[in-house]
Amino acid sequence: MNEQDLILSDLHVLARQIDLTIPADCMASVAANTQLLRGYVDLICGMALPDTCIPAYEYRP
């Protein structure tokens, strides 16, 4: 099973758990977005934040 098939399988399971219906014609886009977001999660989880970091109470881009 390739990575795309695993993502689609995961999506089916997750959608079923929360009683969500994802239309078949949307599944490829949902899978692509899920893969993109997982990449962001990996980046964020890989950052080391020391206890001396000052919290950002207000974010202004």
N, C-alpha and C positions, 0 to 999 in steps of 0.2 A: 504494500500500500504506500503510495507516495504522499508527500506532505500535504498537497491539496486535498486528497481524499481524507486524510486525517482531520484536517480543518473542517471539512464538510460534515464528517461524522460527528465531531465535537459540537458543531453548530446545531445539528439535528437533536443531539442529546440535551444541550443547554436550552434550546427552544422548547422542547417537550417538557422540561422541568418547570418552566415558568408559564406553560400553556400559551406559547407564542407561535403563531403561524407565519412562516416566512415563505412568500410565494416563490415558486421554482424559478421564475425569471429574475428574481432579485438575489438568489442564493450566491451567484458568482460575485456580485458586488459586495454582499455582506461578508463573504469569505475573504475578499481582498482587503476590506476595511479591517476585519479582525486580525489579519496577518500584519497589517501596518501598525495597528494599536499594540499588538504583542511586541513588536520591535521597540516601540516607545516604552513599554513596560520594562523591557530588558535594559534599556538605556538608563531609566530612572532607578531601577533596582541595583544597577551596577555602580551608581555614584556613591562615593563615601562622603557622608555628612558628619563632620566632627561635632561634638557637643558644644563647641564654642561658636557655632554659626548663629548669627542673629536672625530671628524669625522675620519673615517679610509679612507684616500685617496687612499691608496694602500693596497690591501688584498694579503697576502702571507700565504698560508696554512702551 
